[in-house]
Amino acid sequence: MGRKKAKSEWRSGCPLNASVEMLGDQWSLLIIRDMMLRGSRTFTEFLDSYEMIASNVLADRLRRLEANGILTRERDAKDRRKQIYRLTEKGIDLAPVLTEMVLWAAAHEETENAALVRKMRTDKKGFLAEIRQRWAVVTGRAGGKRVKRSRSSKHEERNWGRASGG
């Protein structure tokens, strides 16, 4: 795990306040959602999200999430101009939180993506395990150990977001 910030770096010692300060606003949660459910990893992919985030807001939220250890950024090996964003373990630990937020909203509001909500409701544990497995494929880690990715797992990594919806 990454370094914990000292209590004095937050407005108060309240854990909820610390999480709100780290995440910032709805845009940060939507970026994390797009990474977890749609497999988004580049600036352009985030810009293509349904909610149409402004590029300056996106750049700011990506910097904030990186500074708080929720995601990492590295240059694409094939196109050095492109940045690839990946969730850290701290970021992937938000999966249960986002799942509960989706289920809460679906219970109280008219929302879309009934298939995803149904999957979360009927097999929450399996859904979260699937998210963690996808994270392991994307980062090349399983159980904290580096694993070699096969050509098929790289193909799966590019395509899993399409099947998940979001």
C-alpha positions in Angstrom: 0.0 0.0 0.0 1.0 3.6 -0.5 1.9 6.1 2.1 -1.0 7.4 4.2 -1.3 11.1 4.4 -1.0 12.7 7.8 -4.3 13.7 9.4 -3.1 17.4 9.3 -3.2 17.3 5.5 -7.0 17.0 5.5 -9.5 19.5 6.8 -10.4 17.1 9.6 -9.6 13.7 10.9 -13.0 12.3 9.7 -12.4 9.4 7.3 -15.4 10.4 5.1 -13.9 13.9 4.8 -10.5 12.4 3.7 -12.2 10.2 1.1 -14.2 13.2 -0.3 -11.1 15.3 -0.4 -9.2 12.6 -2.3 -11.9 11.9 -4.8 -13.0 15.5 -5.2 -16.2 15.4 -7.2 -18.4 13.3 -9.5 -15.8 13.5 -12.3 -13.3 11.5 -10.3 -15.8 8.8 -9.6 -16.8 8.6 -13.3 -13.2 8.3 -14.3 -12.7 5.4 -11.9 -16.0 3.9 -13.2 -14.7 4.1 -16.8 -11.4 2.5 -15.8 -13.1 -0.4 -13.9 -16.1 -1.1 -16.1 -15.1 0.1 -19.6 -11.4 -0.4 -19.5 -10.6 3.2 -20.3 -6.9 4.0 -20.0 -6.2 7.0 -22.1 -7.1 10.7 -22.0 -9.1 10.3 -25.3 -11.0 7.3 -24.0 -12.0 9.3 -20.9 -13.1 12.2 -23.1 -15.4 9.8 -25.1 -17.4 9.0 -21.9 -21.2 9.6 -22.0 -21.0 12.5 -19.6 -18.7 14.6 -21.8 -16.2 15.9 -19.3 -14.3 19.0 -20.4 -10.6 18.4 -21.2 -9.3 20.8 -18.6 -11.5 19.2 -15.9 -10.3 15.8 -17.0 -6.7 16.8 -16.8 -7.1 18.2 -13.3 -9.0 15.1 -12.0 -6.4 12.7 -13.5 -3.6 14.7 -11.8 -5.5 14.7 -8.5 -6.2 10.9 -8.6 -2.5 10.3 -9.4 -1.4 12.5 -6.6 -3.6 10.6 -4.2 -2.3 7.2 -5.3 -5.5 6.1 -6.9 -4.1 5.7 -10.3 -0.7 5.7 -12.0 0.4 7.2 -15.3 3.0 6.0 -17.7 4.0 6.5 -21.3 2.6 4.1 -23.9 5.5 1.9 -25.2 4.2 2.0 -28.7 3.3 5.7 -28.9 5.5 7.8 -26.5 3.1 10.8 -26.9 0.3 8.9 -25.3 -0.2 8.4 -21.5 -1.7 5.2 -20.1 -3.5 5.4 -16.8 -4.0 2.4 -14.5 -5.7 1.9 -11.2 -3.5 1.2 -8.2 -4.5 -1.3 -5.6 -5.8 1.7 -3.6 -7.9 2.6 -6.6 -9.3 -0.9 -7.2 -10.2 -1.0 -3.5 -12.9 1.5 -4.5 -14.8 -1.2 -6.5 -17.1 -2.2 -3.6 -17.8 1.5 -2.8 -18.8 2.2 -6.4 -20.8 -1.0 -6.6 -22.8 0.1 -3.5 -23.3 3.6 -5.0 -24.7 2.0 -8.2 -27.0 -0.2 -6.3 -28.2 2.6 -4.1 -28.9 4.9 -7.1 -30.7 2.0 -8.9 -32.9 1.4 -5.8 -33.9 5.1 -5.5 -33.8 6.6 -9.0 -34.7 5.7 -12.5 -31.4 4.6 -14.0 -30.1 2.7 -17.0 -27.9 -0.4 -17.5 -30.3 -2.9 -15.9 -28.0 -5.8 -16.9 -25.1 -4.4 -14.9 -27.3 -3.7 -11.9 -28.8 -7.2 -12.0 -25.3 -8.7 -12.1 -24.2 -6.6 -9.1 -27.4 -7.6 -7.2 -27.3 -11.3 -7.9 -23.6 -11.9 -7.6 -21.9 -9.0 -6.0 -18.9 -11.1 -4.8 -18.4 -12.5 -8.3 -18.7 -9.1 -9.9 -16.1 -7.7 -7.6 -13.8 -10.7 -8.1 -14.1 -10.1 -11.9 -13.1 -6.4 -11.5 -10.1 -7.5 -9.4 -9.1 -10.1 -12.0 -9.3 -7.5 -14.8 -7.1 -5.2 -12.7 -4.6 -8.1 -12.3 -4.6 -8.6 -16.1 -4.1 -4.9 -16.9 -1.3 -4.4 -14.4 0.3 -7.8 -14.8 -0.1 -8.6 -11.1 -1.9 -11.5 -9.4 -1.8 -11.7 -5.6 0.7 -8.9 -5.5 3.2 -10.7 -7.7 4.2 -9.7 -11.2 2.9 -12.1 -13.8 3.7 -12.4 -17.5 0.8 -11.6 -19.7 0.0 -13.8 -22.6 -1.0 -12.5 -26.0 -4.6 -13.6 -25.4 -4.7 -11.8 -22.0 -3.5 -8.6 -23.7 -6.4 -9.0 -26.3 -8.8 -9.6 -23.4 -7.6 -6.5 -21.7 -8.4 -4.3 -24.7 -11.9 -5.8 -25.1 -13.3 -6.5 -21.7 -14.8 -3.0 -21.3 -17.0 -3.5 -24.3 -18.7 -6.6 -22.8 -19.2 -5.1 -19.3 -21.3 -2.1 -20.3 -21.1 0.5 -17.6 
